[in-house]
Amino acid sequence: MQMRKIFIAMLLVLTMPAMAQKAKEEIKADRNLAASNYLAYPGPKAKLTKAPEGYSPYYISHYGRHGSRYLINPAQYSDAVDILAKADSLGKLSPRGHDVLNKVRMLAAEAQGRLGELTPLGAEQHRGIAHRMYMRFPQVFNGNVHVDARSTVVIRCILSMENELMELARLNPRLVITSDASAHDMYYMNDEHGKYNKLRNTPEARQALADFNKQHEDYSHLMGLLFNDTAYAHAINGNKLGERLFDLAANIQSTELRHKFSLWPIFTDKELYDSWQRKNAMWYMYYGPSRQARSYGLLTQANLLNNIIATADSCLLLQHPGATMRFAHESDVMPLVCLLNLNHYGETIDDLEQLDDRGWNNYDIYPMACNVQLIFYKPNTATDLSKADILVKVLLNENEATLPVTTDKAPYYHWKDVRAYLLQRLKQLK
């Protein structure tokens, strides 16, 4: 028995390097993944598992992020332009620096007057999501069924919602569609003013991130590439410029300029991986199950989860309830995924250096247009749904996801078990 334990321990050590390199190797193969929340929606990766015999889908509860957008902060454009333009006026830019300045100016011009707004690709993403939802679960949208949609009051979310609704209406003109975007619903759609937003910003969280970032921030190669004067390059705020250029490079994939150029080549693999690690750690700390922030980030979505459960409680009693759709932001989807503990993303990892080793990779959770779909199934012969064994399957970005709930029908779960688990999880976290 002792030898068996030693063998298993050695096996785990031997397999750890392969696990530890998952995100690092994936980003090396596809640099767009380094973009974190700026990753353009990749779409589903696998086919869905057939429903258990005797069951059919009849209700969908959805919560998703707006689609691809322009950058929000004007400084994300102007800082890079200003720093590079000043260097250019002093004759300090290298030929590569001149090229980067021209490209940054093109990005700034494209986003002029459109900061934070949905891009054409963002609209296309949502039409695609709605189309696949309709084709995958046609029973839910059959006839003159009701689709109720809510959005936050932000225009990119409203337009994302409308693009999905227009596609559903095109596929079935008989749908009864209602939509709204009101401050009335913000307490659960995007609870920015709840107490947990402030509580999660603990001294321990800030210190842990500061210590981590010091180990993963070095743009010396990039500065040497952009400037022809080493002393000048050292005198400017290289980390600030590096961050601005990284954000611009990351967001190109969401714009029409993606067809013309990329800024990824100016970064080394290490610079990209380090930049991704810092963002990954920040999102884990404040929106994930971090011990340093007391997991308060998850509870920012407590009102949302209660709304999902309460809405399902009423809709599931109807023979043909249709769909409830909600459109918000990645800052809501990320903690919701962790609160549900989909794919183990709700499990605490004490050491930030172990996030990649443990598979906590943000780009798998919240690309542009990311979404969580709860697909509910009823027995075909059930007449009294209050007594029926309702099943639920959860999709994360349209891919089947796991829950830490025992089931004999994976990836389908008994709703009564999932509901009990979610209420207990809320109670434990609070």
TORDRENBA-745385 format. One record per residue (C-alpha): residue number from 1; z, y, x. Coordinates in Angstrom, 2 decimals. Layout:
BEGIN
REC   i      zz      yy      xx
REC NUM       Z       Y       X
...
This chain:
BEGIN
REC   i      zz      yy      xx
REC   1    0.00    0.00    0.00
REC   2    0.89    2.38    2.83
REC   3   -2.42    1.67    4.61
REC   4   -4.28    2.35    1.36
REC   5   -2.60    5.78    1.07
REC   6   -3.51    6.60    4.67
REC   7   -7.12    5.54    4.05
REC   8   -7.38    7.74    0.95
REC   9   -5.90   10.71    2.81
REC  10   -8.39   10.26    5.66
REC  11  -11.24   10.00    3.15
REC  12  -10.23   13.28    1.54
REC  13  -10.16   15.01    4.92
REC  14  -13.57   13.66    5.83
REC  15  -15.13   14.79    2.56
REC  16  -13.55   18.27    2.56
REC  17  -16.22   19.99    4.72
REC  18  -18.95   19.10    2.23
REC  19  -16.86   20.52   -0.59
REC  20  -15.89   23.58    1.41
REC  21  -19.49   24.57    2.04
REC  22  -20.68   24.49   -1.58
REC  23  -21.03   28.22   -2.28
REC  24  -21.82   29.05    1.33
REC  25  -24.74   26.63    1.36
REC  26  -25.92   27.56   -2.13
REC  27  -25.98   31.26   -1.23
REC  28  -27.86   30.47    1.97
REC  29  -30.48   28.64   -0.10
REC  30  -30.62   31.30   -2.84
REC  31  -29.40   34.72   -1.79
REC  32  -29.41   36.00   -5.35
REC  33  -26.24   33.96   -5.94
REC  34  -24.35   36.28   -3.58
REC  35  -24.76   38.94   -6.27
REC  36  -21.78   37.57   -8.23
REC  37  -21.75   39.43  -11.58
REC  38  -25.13   41.00  -10.73
REC  39  -26.83   37.59  -10.78
REC  40  -29.68   37.57  -13.29
REC  41  -29.16   34.92  -15.95
REC  42  -30.44   31.57  -14.62
REC  43  -30.63   29.74  -17.96
REC  44  -29.43   26.20  -18.75
REC  45  -29.69   23.54  -16.07
REC  46  -29.44   20.27  -18.01
REC  47  -30.25   18.65  -21.33
REC  48  -27.55   18.38  -23.97
REC  49  -25.79   15.15  -24.85
REC  50  -26.81   13.75  -28.22
REC  51  -24.29   14.28  -31.03
REC  52  -22.09   11.32  -32.01
REC  53  -23.61    9.17  -34.72
REC  54  -22.91   10.51  -38.20
REC  55  -22.26   14.09  -37.06
REC  56  -24.36   17.26  -37.30
REC  57  -23.82   20.81  -35.97
REC  58  -22.91   23.30  -38.70
REC  59  -21.16   26.32  -37.12
REC  60  -21.42   28.25  -33.85
REC  61  -18.81   30.62  -32.46
REC  62  -20.30   32.66  -29.64
REC  63  -19.04   35.22  -27.14
REC  64  -21.38   36.65  -24.53
REC  65  -22.07   39.39  -22.05
REC  66  -24.85   41.95  -22.23
REC  67  -27.99   41.16  -20.28
REC  68  -29.26   42.53  -16.98
REC  69  -28.59   46.24  -16.54
REC  70  -28.94   49.08  -14.11
REC  71  -25.91   49.92  -11.96
REC  72  -23.27   51.96  -13.77
REC  73  -21.76   54.23  -11.13
REC  74  -24.12   57.02   -9.96
REC  75  -22.46   56.86   -6.54
REC  76  -23.83   53.34   -6.11
REC  77  -27.22   54.98   -5.75
REC  78  -26.42   58.44   -4.40
REC  79  -24.03   57.39   -1.63
REC  80  -26.66   55.23    0.05
REC  81  -29.37   57.85   -0.38
REC  82  -27.15   60.66    0.97
REC  83  -25.89   58.76    4.03
REC  84  -29.33   57.52    5.01
REC  85  -31.06   60.84    4.25
REC  86  -28.59   62.76    6.41
REC  87  -29.13   60.32    9.27
REC  88  -32.88   60.74    8.79
REC  89  -32.59   64.53    9.04
REC  90  -30.78   64.09   12.37
REC  91  -33.31   61.60   13.70
REC  92  -30.78   58.76   13.69
REC  93  -32.60   56.23   11.52
REC  94  -34.41   53.26   13.00
REC  95  -37.84   52.27   11.57
REC  96  -36.02   49.69    9.43
REC  97  -33.63   52.41    8.29
REC  98  -36.57   54.53    7.13
REC  99  -37.91   51.60    5.14
REC 100  -34.52   50.99    3.50
REC 101  -34.17   54.69    2.62
REC 102  -37.55   54.65    0.87
REC 103  -36.60   51.56   -1.13
REC 104  -33.21   52.95   -2.09
REC 105  -34.89   56.13   -3.34
REC 106  -37.21   53.99   -5.48
REC 107  -34.22   52.18   -6.99
REC 108  -32.45   55.48   -7.70
REC 109  -35.58   56.90   -9.33
REC 110  -36.00   53.82  -11.54
REC 111  -32.40   54.12  -12.76
REC 112  -32.56   57.88  -13.31
REC 113  -31.12   58.62  -16.75
REC 114  -30.51   54.90  -17.38
REC 115  -27.20   54.20  -15.63
REC 116  -25.60   51.10  -17.11
REC 117  -28.40   50.55  -19.61
REC 118  -30.08   47.26  -20.44
REC 119  -33.20   46.53  -18.38
REC 120  -36.32   44.91  -19.86
REC 121  -35.24   41.65  -18.25
REC 122  -31.86   41.95  -20.00
REC 123  -33.55   42.12  -23.40
REC 124  -35.74   39.15  -22.50
REC 125  -32.69   37.10  -21.48
REC 126  -31.09   37.52  -24.89
REC 127  -34.22   36.67  -26.81
REC 128  -34.39   33.49  -24.76
REC 129  -30.76   32.58  -25.42
REC 130  -31.21   33.08  -29.18
REC 131  -34.42   31.06  -29.18
REC 132  -32.81   28.10  -27.42
REC 133  -29.74   28.30  -29.65
REC 134  -31.94   28.10  -32.73
REC 135  -34.05   25.23  -31.37
REC 136  -31.06   23.24  -30.13
REC 137  -29.02   23.58  -33.32
REC 138  -31.52   24.13  -36.16
REC 139  -29.10   22.81  -38.81
REC 140  -26.80   25.79  -38.17
REC 141  -29.56   28.30  -38.97
REC 142  -31.23   26.49  -41.85
REC 143  -31.98   28.42  -45.05
REC 144  -30.32   31.68  -46.05
REC 145  -27.21   31.08  -43.94
REC 146  -25.04   33.99  -42.73
REC 147  -25.01   35.21  -39.12
REC 148  -22.27   37.75  -38.43
REC 149  -22.60   39.64  -35.14
REC 150  -20.23   42.11  -33.47
REC 151  -20.63   44.16  -30.33
REC 152  -18.53   46.50  -28.27
REC 153  -19.49   50.15  -28.67
REC 154  -21.46   50.18  -25.40
REC 155  -25.21   50.57  -25.88
REC 156  -26.25   47.74  -23.53
REC 157  -24.11   45.35  -25.57
REC 158  -25.49   46.64  -28.86
REC 159  -29.07   46.22  -27.64
REC 160  -28.28   42.74  -26.32
REC 161  -26.96   41.82  -29.77
REC 162  -29.98   43.27  -31.54
REC 163  -32.42   41.41  -29.31
REC 164  -30.76   38.09  -30.15
REC 165  -30.65   38.92  -33.86
REC 166  -34.30   39.96  -33.90
REC 167  -35.30   36.64  -32.37
REC 168  -33.22   34.69  -34.90
REC 169  -34.75   36.71  -37.75
REC 170  -38.22   36.02  -36.38
REC 171  -37.51   32.29  -36.34
REC 172  -35.99   32.31  -39.84
REC 173  -36.61   35.43  -41.97
REC 174  -34.28   34.04  -44.64
REC 175  -31.18   34.47  -42.50
REC 176  -28.54   36.83  -43.91
REC 177  -27.64   38.89  -40.85
REC 178  -24.86   41.45  -40.53
REC 179  -24.09   43.37  -37.35
REC 180  -21.57   45.97  -36.31
REC 181  -20.32   47.85  -33.24
REC 182  -17.08   49.67  -33.95
REC 183  -13.87   50.82  -32.31
REC 184  -12.23   48.88  -35.14
REC 185  -12.97   45.59  -33.35
REC 186  -12.34   46.64  -29.77
REC 187   -8.78   45.29  -29.75
REC 188  -10.21   41.78  -29.50
REC 189  -13.80   42.42  -28.38
REC 190  -12.80   44.35  -25.24
REC 191   -9.07   45.00  -25.06
REC 192   -9.11   47.58  -22.26
REC 193   -5.88   49.26  -23.31
REC 194   -3.68   46.18  -23.68
REC 195   -0.56   45.87  -21.58
REC 196   -1.89   42.97  -19.50
REC 197   -4.54   45.14  -17.85
REC 198   -1.78   47.09  -16.11
REC 199    0.63   44.20  -15.60
REC 200   -1.86   42.19  -13.53
REC 201   -2.10   44.92  -10.86
REC 202    0.98   43.71   -8.99
REC 203    1.93   44.67   -5.41
REC 204    1.49   41.01   -4.44
REC 205   -2.06   40.97   -5.81
REC 206   -3.03   44.16   -4.01
REC 207   -1.59   42.96   -0.70
REC 208   -3.20   39.53   -0.92
REC 209   -6.61   41.09   -1.52
REC 210   -6.17   43.66    1.25
REC 211   -5.26   40.92    3.74
REC 212   -8.20   38.77    2.61
REC 213  -10.71   41.61    2.79
REC 214   -9.75   42.47    6.37
REC 215  -10.89   39.02    7.41
REC 216  -14.22   39.22    5.59
REC 217  -15.63   42.72    6.10
REC 218  -17.98   43.39    8.99
REC 219  -21.30   45.24    8.62
REC 220  -21.79   45.90   12.35
REC 221  -25.10   44.00   12.37
REC 222  -26.39   46.00    9.41
REC 223  -25.45   49.31   11.04
REC 224  -27.24   48.31   14.21
REC 225  -30.31   47.51   12.14
REC 226  -30.42   50.83   10.26
REC 227  -29.57   53.35   12.99
REC 228  -31.03   54.06   16.42
REC 229  -27.82   55.61   17.78
REC 230  -24.83   53.29   18.26
REC 231  -22.31   56.12   18.50
REC 232  -23.63   57.64   15.26
REC 233  -23.50   54.27   13.53
REC 234  -19.85   53.86   14.55
REC 235  -18.97   57.35   13.33
REC 236  -20.08   56.84    9.70
REC 237  -18.28   54.74    7.11
REC 238  -20.20   51.54    7.70
REC 239  -18.23   49.50    5.19
REC 240  -18.95   52.00    2.42
REC 241  -22.67   52.07    3.18
REC 242  -22.74   48.29    3.50
REC 243  -21.10   47.88    0.09
REC 244  -23.50   50.32   -1.56
REC 245  -26.55   48.63   -0.06
REC 246  -25.18   45.21   -1.03
REC 247  -24.80   46.28   -4.67
REC 248  -28.31   47.71   -4.69
REC 249  -29.72   44.55   -3.13
REC 250  -27.84   42.43   -5.64
REC 251  -29.09   44.34   -8.66
REC 252  -32.79   44.44   -7.76
REC 253  -33.21   41.03   -9.41
REC 254  -32.37   42.63  -12.77
REC 255  -34.96   45.41  -12.50
REC 256  -38.74   45.61  -12.60
REC 257  -38.74   46.48   -8.90
REC 258  -37.89   42.85   -8.20
REC 259  -41.63   42.24   -8.32
REC 260  -42.19   44.65   -5.41
REC 261  -39.46   44.21   -2.78
REC 262  -36.06   42.84   -1.83
REC 263  -33.22   44.25    0.25
REC 264  -31.67   40.86    1.00
REC 265  -33.50   40.54    4.38
REC 266  -31.45   43.34    5.94
REC 267  -28.29   41.22    5.67
REC 268  -27.31   38.20    7.74
REC 269  -26.13   35.03    6.02
REC 270  -22.60   35.82    7.18
REC 271  -22.68   39.37    5.77
REC 272  -23.84   38.04    2.42
REC 273  -21.26   35.26    2.30
REC 274  -18.44   37.60    3.32
REC 275  -19.48   40.14    0.67
REC 276  -19.58   37.41   -1.95
REC 277  -16.17   36.10   -0.86
REC 278  -14.56   39.51   -1.29
REC 279  -15.97   39.90   -4.79
REC 280  -15.10   36.34   -5.69
REC 281  -11.51   36.86   -4.57
REC 282  -11.18   40.14   -6.47
REC 283  -12.41   38.62   -9.73
REC 284  -10.20   35.58   -9.28
REC 285   -7.18   37.77   -8.60
REC 286   -7.46   40.15  -11.56
REC 287   -9.43   38.14  -14.11
REC 288   -8.51   34.59  -13.17
REC 289   -5.37   32.44  -13.00
REC 290   -3.95   33.95   -9.81
REC 291   -0.25   33.46   -9.19
REC 292   -0.02   36.83   -7.42
REC 293   -1.11   38.60  -10.64
REC 294    1.00   36.26  -12.81
REC 295   -2.21   35.08  -14.58
REC 296   -2.03   38.26  -16.68
REC 297   -5.80   38.60  -16.41
REC 298   -6.20   35.61  -18.73
REC 299   -4.01   37.17  -21.36
REC 300   -6.31   40.19  -21.61
REC 301   -8.32   37.85  -23.86
REC 302   -5.41   36.61  -25.99
REC 303   -6.55   38.70  -28.97
REC 304  -10.09   37.39  -28.57
REC 305   -8.98   33.76  -28.50
REC 306   -6.81   34.30  -31.57
REC 307   -9.83   35.82  -33.32
REC 308  -12.01   32.84  -32.37
REC 309   -9.43   30.42  -33.75
REC 310   -8.74   32.38  -36.93
REC 311  -12.44   32.83  -37.68
REC 312  -13.08   29.15  -37.11
REC 313  -10.20   28.24  -39.43
REC 314  -12.01   29.87  -42.35
REC 315  -15.62   29.11  -41.42
REC 316  -15.05   25.41  -40.79
REC 317  -14.03   24.90  -44.42
REC 318  -17.52   25.91  -45.56
REC 319  -20.38   23.43  -45.76
REC 320  -22.85   25.87  -44.17
REC 321  -20.97   28.74  -42.47
REC 322  -23.70   29.76  -39.99
REC 323  -22.71   31.59  -36.82
REC 324  -20.30   34.21  -35.50
REC 325  -21.67   36.09  -32.51
REC 326  -19.88   38.55  -30.25
REC 327  -21.34   40.67  -27.42
REC 328  -19.28   42.30  -24.69
REC 329  -18.87   42.26  -20.89
REC 330  -18.30   39.96  -17.93
REC 331  -14.80   41.40  -17.61
REC 332  -14.14   39.65  -20.94
REC 333  -16.12   36.44  -20.45
REC 334  -14.55   35.66  -17.06
REC 335  -10.91   35.64  -18.26
REC 336  -11.91   33.90  -21.51
REC 337  -13.41   31.03  -19.51
REC 338  -10.22   30.82  -17.45
REC 339   -8.02   31.07  -20.54
REC 340   -9.91   28.16  -22.10
REC 341   -9.76   26.42  -18.70
REC 342  -13.41   25.46  -18.92
REC 343  -14.55   23.32  -15.99
REC 344  -11.05   23.74  -14.43
REC 345  -11.58   27.48  -13.84
REC 346   -8.14   28.10  -15.31
REC 347   -6.32   26.24  -12.55
REC 348   -4.34   28.28  -10.03
REC 349   -5.38   28.34   -6.36
REC 350   -2.72   29.94   -4.17
REC 351   -4.78   30.56   -1.03
REC 352   -7.79   32.85   -1.50
REC 353   -9.44   31.17    1.49
REC 354   -9.58   27.98   -0.59
REC 355  -11.53   29.37   -3.55
REC 356  -14.88   28.08   -2.32
REC 357  -13.32   24.80   -1.19
REC 358  -12.02   24.25   -4.70
REC 359  -15.26   25.21   -6.42
REC 360  -14.06   28.50   -7.95
REC 361  -17.44   30.25   -7.72
REC 362  -17.91   33.33   -9.87
REC 363  -21.70   33.16  -10.14
REC 364  -21.38   29.95  -12.15
REC 365  -19.23   31.78  -14.72
REC 366  -20.53   35.28  -15.33
REC 367  -24.12   36.11  -14.48
REC 368  -25.82   38.76  -16.55
REC 369  -25.99   37.54  -20.19
REC 370  -23.35   34.86  -19.54
REC 371  -21.99   33.27  -22.71
REC 372  -19.56   30.80  -24.19
REC 373  -20.70   28.86  -27.24
REC 374  -18.43   26.65  -29.33
REC 375  -20.64   24.28  -31.33
REC 376  -18.85   22.65  -34.26
REC 377  -19.92   19.36  -35.84
REC 378  -19.01   17.92  -39.22
REC 379  -19.29   14.34  -40.51
REC 380  -22.50   14.06  -42.53
REC 381  -20.69   12.40  -45.42
REC 382  -17.71   14.79  -45.59
REC 383  -17.22   16.60  -48.90
REC 384  -13.73   18.00  -48.25
REC 385  -13.92   19.62  -44.86
REC 386  -10.22   20.48  -44.87
REC 387   -9.56   16.79  -44.24
REC 388  -12.58   16.04  -42.06
REC 389  -12.47   15.20  -38.35
REC 390  -14.38   18.18  -37.00
REC 391  -15.76   17.92  -33.47
REC 392  -16.50   20.74  -31.05
REC 393  -18.56   21.00  -27.89
REC 394  -18.28   23.98  -25.54
REC 395  -21.23   25.39  -23.64
REC 396  -20.83   27.72  -20.67
REC 397  -24.10   29.53  -20.05
REC 398  -25.74   26.94  -22.29
REC 399  -24.52   24.01  -20.16
REC 400  -21.97   21.50  -21.43
REC 401  -18.48   22.31  -20.17
REC 402  -15.24   20.36  -19.94
REC 403  -11.83   21.08  -21.44
REC 404   -8.51   19.59  -20.27
REC 405   -8.18   17.81  -23.60
REC 406   -8.24   14.04  -24.14
REC 407  -11.26   12.83  -26.07
REC 408  -13.02    9.57  -26.85
REC 409  -16.36   11.32  -27.41
REC 410  -16.91   13.51  -24.30
REC 411  -18.39   16.10  -24.05
REC 412  -17.35   16.37  -27.72
REC 413  -13.72   17.02  -28.57
REC 414  -11.70   16.73  -31.77
REC 415  -11.18   20.31  -32.94
REC 416   -7.63   19.64  -34.09
REC 417   -6.75   18.64  -30.51
REC 418   -8.57   21.62  -28.96
REC 419   -6.98   24.03  -31.42
REC 420   -3.50   22.69  -30.65
REC 421   -4.18   22.90  -26.91
REC 422   -5.37   26.51  -27.09
REC 423   -2.39   27.68  -29.13
REC 424   -0.02   25.92  -26.75
REC 425   -1.77   27.45  -23.74
REC 426   -1.38   30.94  -25.19
REC 427    2.30   30.26  -25.81
REC 428    2.87   28.96  -22.28
REC 429    1.07   31.85  -20.57
REC 430    2.94   34.46  -22.60
